[in-house]
Each structure stands twice: as C-alpha cells, then as structure tokens.
Amino acid sequence: MSEPVEIEGYAEVRASALIGVEGKPWTLVERVRPRFGIPIGERVTIETVVEAAFTQGRDPTAEAADLILASELGPLLESADCTYDPEPRYDQVSDYLSVERLHIDLNLKHVDLTIGRQALNWGSGLVFHPTDLYAEVVATEPWRERRGVNAVKAAIPIGDHQVTAIFAVDDDLSPLTAEEIAAPDLSGAVKATFRAGGTDLSAVGHLASDGDWFAGADLRGNLGVGWWVEGGWHGKAGAAEVVVGADYSFDVLSLLYVAAEYRYDGTGALPEDYDFASRSTGATNPFDCAFLPVPAEEVEPRTTLGQHYADASLRLSITEDFGVGGVAIVNLLDGTGYAVPDVFANVGANAAVHVGAQIPFGAGGEFRPSAEDLSYTAGAYSADLSGLVPDATLIGWVRYSF
C-alpha cells in the first residue's frame, strides 16, 4: 500500500500601515501557501510548495514616480519626454502565483540527495549568518519564509559527523529566467560538520562562477549558556565577516528566551561612505532616461551598509498561547537601528494572530537616513525621496495552518 500524499500549509492575511510616508499609506496582502509531499517509492519523495499572493494598496514604484515628477526634476523629465507608464500589478499568472519549492528527495543508503528548488539554511547566528552562503535577513519580516535556491544537495553522514555538498544555479535566490538558463550563475559549497563534547564545529567553503569565494567556520555549543561563533573571509571583497552570540532560556512564566550577538562585516563601509542606492526602498527606477542615475536594479544590492552591528531578541511566553517578543538591530557606528516588537496569540490549534511594528530609531544613519541621503540627483536637479521611507510601520497578520 502506497503512502498517502502529505498536504499542509497555511493561509494568511497581513495588513500594514506606514506612518509618515507620502501617498497611499497602507498595504493588504493575502497569501495561500500549501506544501505537498508526494511519496513515489520507499526512499523517494517529491515535495513542492506553491504560493498565491495578492496585494492591494501602496505601490512604491508609483509613489517614487509621483515624488520625482512633483520635484524640480519633473519639468526636465517632461521636456525630454520621459514618462512613467505604470504596469498593471497583475498582468500574468506569475505575478500572483509562484512555485517556491520543487525538489525530489532521495534517501539512499550512504547519501541523502535533494534535487531542485529548495530551502538552504546554514549558520548558527541569530540575525546574521556569515556562513549561510545563500542567506537572507528576515528578522525584520517575521512572517516571511526564505526564498528557495535552485540546487543539488548531497548530505553524507559519517557516524556522528556529516559532510554536505551543494551545487547551485542562480545565486540571487529568484526563480530562473530564460536568460539565466542560457547563461547561468553557478556556485558550489561544502560544509563539513564534526560533533564532539556537545560542540558542533563546521568548516565551510564556497566558490562561484564569477571567481568569488568564501572560506570560514561555524562553532556552536552550550556551557550553561548557549553560544556560537561563525565567520570567514570573502575572497572578492578581501575582507572578513564574523558573528559572536549567546542565548539563554529562563523559567519565567511559561518561558523567557533572550539572545544577543555582535557582528563585524569588513565588506561594509564607514558611515561617511554609505551607498544608500544599494539599499532598496521597495521601488525601482520608474523612468528610462539616459541622463538619470543608474536604475536601482543595476546597483549591487546589500543587506546592510556598515561594519559593526549588535542585535538582540526576546520572547516571553506568558502562557502557552499568548506572549510578547521582538528583535532589535543597531548599527554601532552611526547609532541608528530597527526595533520589531510583536504580540502574539494562538487561537485554537490552527490559528495565530500577531500585532507588531517596525520602528527605526536614531538619526542620519543607515537605518534612519536623512533627507539628503535619500535625494535622487541628476546633474543640478534633485528630488527628495524621503517620503518613501516610513517613520514607523504598524503590522498585523492572521495565519491559519492546515
């Protein structure tokens, strides 16, 4: 008798209200994300995750276009016949329906193989993970899953130890386009994990087809207090990145969990050298004019701009079904940061409700830039785009798991 198909997932509604922005200040998103596990043999399973998502409300690119047209750049654009023709939000199926995971798992005698679009998650860090070679920082978006990677992964157990090898296509974590299939970005990674005396030690290496490479290590253990150290050397940047952290759980109410870490990123810049164009406001350049600055999508993207960071996390479960928590990140050199408080409640066995906020603090730095830092300049003309960046964002979401 064959194993039944495993079906699970969730449906979610999320609302956001942006404080202190120009234009439409709200967003509403509905998502359905089922996962199907399909056994096709004793040792073979196909897994797929599809997502349907619909968004209403604020369009950051349209808001950017309005701000630019209303600025001193507006007449210049009009005289050059540079117009903004907004594209419909939903013009084709791929605008609202995507395949987030699609892989086949083969559990062989000496190796476990995963082939296809899959989740890859390495590293021990709380917010930042230098040895997570396909990383995303999602601490400020606690409702969102990491995007998948198109890869072949082989996990080889050796007693209590393990070696994992990855061959990946498309490092930018997005679905493959026809151009990327014709000229793919390739990379390979290896992680060897050794376990001894309650401590995990992993050596990690990565090499990309453009010649960039990374070599590092990840250590994690427990000495009454959980601790981790991970980091390494980025070959192309010629710089180190290291994270050191600790966590502990207290017997307070149902449970109190606290954690903190420090991060040094040698690939980042000092505050006076920040390139704010490499941090997205969610908008792309709406105009195609030769005299305008490089479009945002052509700028090498960065998750963070600086070099020295601290972050902390707290979660207090008042009961098994109700509690408060949050994450805070601060740039230690410019004093700006981000706080993400959250109140959560489980409703029955399947539903969860969260109400929270995203609150930048400080002034004139990475996480709360000045109006001058957010100006859009072409020659002697400029536009103030600070109206795209909220003073705070209120968030609420309801998720039903099935």
C-alpha positions in Angstrom: 0.0 0.0 0.0 1.5 3.4 -1.1 2.0 6.2 1.4 -0.7 9.0 1.2 0.2 12.4 -0.1 1.1 14.8 2.7 -0.7 18.2 2.5 0.0 21.0 4.9 0.4 24.8 4.7 -1.3 28.0 5.7 -3.5 30.9 4.6 -2.6 34.3 5.8 -3.9 37.9 5.7 -1.4 40.7 6.5 -2.1 44.4 6.9 0.5 47.2 7.1 0.1 50.9 7.9 3.0 53.1 7.1 3.4 56.2 9.3 4.9 59.4 7.8 5.0 58.5 4.1 3.8 60.3 1.0 1.0 58.7 -1.0 -1.1 55.7 -0.1 0.0 54.6 3.4 -1.5 51.1 3.6 -0.9 47.6 2.2 -3.0 44.5 2.4 -1.7 41.1 1.4 -3.5 37.7 1.2 -1.4 34.6 0.8 -2.1 30.9 0.5 1.0 28.6 0.7 0.3 24.8 0.6 3.0 22.2 0.7 2.6 18.8 -0.9 4.8 15.8 0.0 4.3 13.0 -2.6 6.0 9.7 -1.9 6.8 7.8 -5.1 8.8 4.9 -3.5 10.2 3.7 -0.2 13.1 6.2 -0.5 11.9 8.8 -2.9 9.7 11.8 -2.2 8.7 14.8 -4.3 8.0 18.0 -2.4 6.5 21.2 -3.8 5.4 24.4 -2.2 3.2 26.8 -4.3 2.2 30.3 -3.2 -0.6 32.5 -4.4 -0.3 36.1 -3.1 -2.4 39.2 -3.8 -1.5 42.7 -2.8 -3.6 45.8 -2.6 -2.7 49.4 -1.6 0.7 51.1 -1.8 2.8 50.7 -4.9 6.3 52.0 -4.0 7.4 52.5 -7.6 4.3 54.6 -8.4 4.9 56.7 -5.3 8.5 57.3 -6.3 7.4 58.4 -9.8 4.9 60.9 -8.2 7.6 62.3 -5.9 10.1 62.7 -8.8 7.5 64.3 -11.1 6.5 66.8 -8.4 10.1 67.8 -7.8 12.4 70.1 -9.8 13.2 67.1 -11.9 9.7 67.0 -13.2 9.9 69.7 -15.9 13.3 68.2 -17.1 11.6 64.8 -17.5 8.7 66.2 -19.3 10.9 68.2 -21.7 12.8 65.0 -22.5 9.5 63.1 -23.0 10.5 60.8 -20.1 7.1 59.5 -18.9 6.0 56.9 -16.3 3.7 54.3 -17.7 2.6 52.2 -14.7 2.4 48.5 -15.4 -0.6 46.6 -14.0 0.1 44.8 -10.7 -1.3 41.6 -12.1 -0.7 41.1 -15.8 0.2 37.4 -15.9 -0.1 34.3 -13.8 3.4 34.6 -12.4 2.5 38.0 -10.9 0.5 36.2 -8.2 1.3 32.5 -8.4 4.8 31.1 -7.8 6.5 27.7 -7.1 8.6 28.4 -4.0 9.9 24.8 -3.6 10.0 21.9 -6.0 12.5 19.2 -5.3 12.9 15.4 -5.2 14.4 13.8 -2.1 16.3 10.5 -2.5 17.2 8.8 0.8 19.9 6.4 -0.3 22.0 4.1 1.8 25.0 6.3 2.1 23.7 9.7 1.0 20.6 11.9 1.1 20.1 13.8 -2.2 17.8 16.8 -2.7 17.5 18.0 -6.3 15.5 21.1 -7.2 14.4 24.4 -5.7 14.9 24.1 -2.0 15.5 25.9 1.3 19.1 26.1 2.3 19.8 27.4 5.8 23.4 27.2 7.3 24.9 29.0 10.2 24.2 29.4 13.9 23.6 33.2 14.1 20.5 34.9 15.4 20.1 37.6 12.7 23.2 37.5 10.6 24.8 34.3 9.3 28.2 34.7 7.6 28.5 31.0 6.8 25.0 30.9 5.4 26.1 31.2 1.8 22.6 31.7 0.3 21.4 33.9 3.2 18.6 36.4 3.7 17.9 38.5 6.7 14.3 38.1 7.6 14.3 39.0 11.3 12.5 42.3 10.4 9.9 40.4 8.4 8.9 37.5 10.8 6.0 36.4 8.6 8.2 35.6 5.6 10.0 32.4 4.6 13.3 32.5 2.9 13.3 32.1 -0.8 14.4 28.8 -2.4 17.6 28.0 -4.2 17.9 26.0 -7.4 20.4 23.4 -6.3 21.5 19.8 -5.9 22.4 19.0 -2.3 24.1 15.8 -1.0 24.2 15.1 2.7 26.6 12.3 3.7 26.5 11.1 7.3 29.8 9.8 8.7 29.0 8.4 12.2 28.0 11.4 14.3 29.5 13.8 11.7 28.3 14.9 8.3 29.5 16.4 5.0 27.1 18.4 2.9 27.9 19.5 -0.7 25.8 21.9 -2.8 25.9 22.7 -6.5 23.6 25.7 -7.1 22.3 27.7 -10.0 21.0 31.3 -9.7 22.6 32.9 -6.6 20.2 35.8 -6.4 17.5 33.5 -4.9 14.9 34.3 -7.6 13.2 31.9 -10.0 15.2 31.2 -13.1 14.5 33.3 -16.2 15.2 32.2 -19.8 18.4 34.4 -19.8 19.7 32.8 -16.6 19.1 29.3 -18.0 21.1 30.2 -21.1 23.9 31.8 -19.1 23.5 30.6 -15.5 25.3 31.8 -12.4 26.8 28.7 -10.9 28.3 28.1 -7.4 29.4 25.2 -5.2 29.6 24.9 -1.5 30.8 22.3 1.0 30.1 22.1 4.8 31.8 19.5 7.0 30.4 19.2 10.5 32.2 17.5 13.4 30.4 16.9 16.7 32.3 16.3 19.9 31.6 17.0 23.6 28.4 18.9 22.9 30.0 21.2 20.4 29.4 21.4 16.7 32.3 22.6 14.5 31.7 23.2 10.8 34.2 24.1 8.1 32.6 25.9 5.2 33.7 26.8 1.7 32.1 28.4 -1.3 33.1 29.1 -4.9 31.1 31.0 -7.6 31.5 31.0 -11.3 32.4 34.7 -11.3 35.5 33.8 -9.2 34.2 35.0 -5.9 34.9 32.7 -2.9 34.3 32.3 0.8 36.1 30.2 3.5 35.0 30.0 7.1 33.9 28.1 10.1 30.8 27.8 12.4 31.0 26.7 16.0 28.1 26.2 18.4 27.9 24.8 21.9 26.4 25.1 25.4 28.3 25.9 28.6 25.1 26.5 30.6 24.6 29.4 28.2 24.2 28.7 24.5 27.0 30.3 22.4 28.0 30.5 18.8 30.9 31.9 16.7 30.8 31.9 12.9 32.6 33.8 10.2 35.2 33.7 7.5 36.9 35.5 4.6 35.1 36.9 1.5 37.6 36.5 -1.4 36.4 39.1 -3.9 35.9 41.8 -1.2 39.1 40.8 0.6 37.5 41.1 4.0 36.3 39.2 7.0 32.9 38.8 8.5 32.3 37.4 12.0 29.4 36.9 14.3 29.6 36.1 18.1 26.5 35.4 20.1 24.8 33.8 23.1 21.3 32.8 24.3 19.6 31.6 27.4 16.1 30.5 28.5 14.7 31.4 31.9 12.0 29.7 33.8 9.8 32.8 33.9 6.0 32.4 33.4 5.8 29.9 30.6 9.2 30.7 29.2 11.5 33.7 28.7 14.1 33.4 25.9 16.8 36.1 25.4 19.7 36.2 22.9 22.2 38.8 21.7 25.1 38.9 19.3 27.8 41.2 17.7 28.6 41.3 14.0 31.7 42.6 12.2 31.3 42.9 8.4 34.5 44.0 6.7 32.8 44.2 3.4 30.7 47.2 4.7 31.6 50.9 4.7 32.1 53.6 7.3 29.1 55.9 7.8 30.6 58.7 5.6 31.0 56.2 2.7 27.5 54.6 2.7 26.0 53.9 -0.7 22.3 54.3 0.0 21.4 53.4 -3.6 22.3 49.8 -2.7 19.5 49.6 -0.1 16.1 49.4 -1.7 13.0 51.3 -0.6 10.9 48.7 -2.4 10.8 50.9 -5.5 12.6 50.6 -8.8 13.6 53.5 -11.1 10.3 54.3 -12.9 11.9 56.3 -15.7 14.2 55.1 -18.6 16.2 58.2 -19.3 19.9 58.3 -20.2 20.7 61.3 -18.0 19.1 59.8 -14.9 21.1 57.8 -12.2 21.7 54.1 -12.6 18.4 52.2 -12.0 18.1 50.6 -8.6 18.1 47.1 -10.1 21.5 47.7 -11.6 23.1 48.6 -8.3 24.8 45.7 -6.5 22.4 45.1 -3.6 23.4 44.9 0.0 21.6 43.7 3.1 23.4 46.1 5.3 25.8 49.0 4.6 28.0 49.3 7.7 30.6 47.2 9.6 29.7 46.9 13.2 26.3 45.7 14.5 24.6 44.4 17.6 21.3 42.7 17.8 19.1 41.1 20.4 16.0 39.0 20.6 13.5 38.5 23.4 10.4 36.2 23.6 8.3 35.9 26.7 5.6 33.3 26.6 3.1 34.4 29.2 1.1 31.3 28.6 1.4 28.5 26.1 -0.8 30.5 23.7 0.0 34.2 24.4 3.1 36.2 24.7 5.3 39.2 23.6 8.6 39.4 21.8 10.8 41.3 19.5 14.1 41.8 17.7 16.3 44.9 17.7 19.3 45.7 15.5 21.6 48.6 15.9 24.5 50.0 13.7 27.1 50.6 16.4 29.0 53.3 14.4 26.1 55.6 13.4 23.7 54.9 16.2 20.7 54.1 14.1 18.7 50.9 14.4 15.5 48.9 14.0 13.1 47.6 16.6 10.5 45.0 15.7 8.2 44.4 18.7 5.5 41.7 18.5 2.4 40.5 20.5 1.3 37.0 19.5 -1.6 34.7 20.4 -2.6 31.2 19.3 -6.3 30.8 18.7 -7.2 27.2 18.9 -4.9 24.6 17.4 -4.5 26.1 14.0 -4.8 29.9 14.0 -2.3 32.5 15.2 -2.6 36.3 15.4 0.3 38.8 15.5 0.3 42.5 16.1 3.5 44.4 15.9 5.5 47.3 14.4 8.8 48.1 12.6 10.3 51.2 14.3 13.6 52.8 13.1 15.5 54.8 15.7 18.4 57.2 15.7 19.0 59.9 13.0 21.2 60.4 10.0 22.5 56.9 9.6 21.9 53.6 7.9 18.5 52.6 9.4 17.1 56.2 9.6 18.8 58.2 6.8 18.4 61.9 6.4 16.6 63.6 3.5 19.9 64.4 1.9 20.9 60.7 1.9 17.6 59.9 0.2 17.8 62.5 -2.5 17.7 61.4 -6.2 20.0 63.6 -8.2 20.6 64.2 -11.9 23.1 66.9 -12.6 22.0 70.1 -10.9 18.5 68.8 -10.3 17.3 66.6 -7.4 14.2 65.0 -5.9 13.6 64.3 -2.2 12.6 60.7 -1.8 12.4 60.6 2.0 8.7 60.4 1.6 9.1 56.7 0.6 10.7 55.8 4.0 8.2 55.4 6.9 8.8 56.8 10.4 7.3 53.5 11.6 5.2 50.7 10.2 2.3 49.0 12.0 1.7 45.4 11.1 -0.9 42.8 11.9 -1.4 39.4 10.4 -3.6 36.4 10.9 -2.4 32.9 9.8 -4.4 29.7 9.7 -2.4 26.5 9.4 -3.8 23.3 7.8 
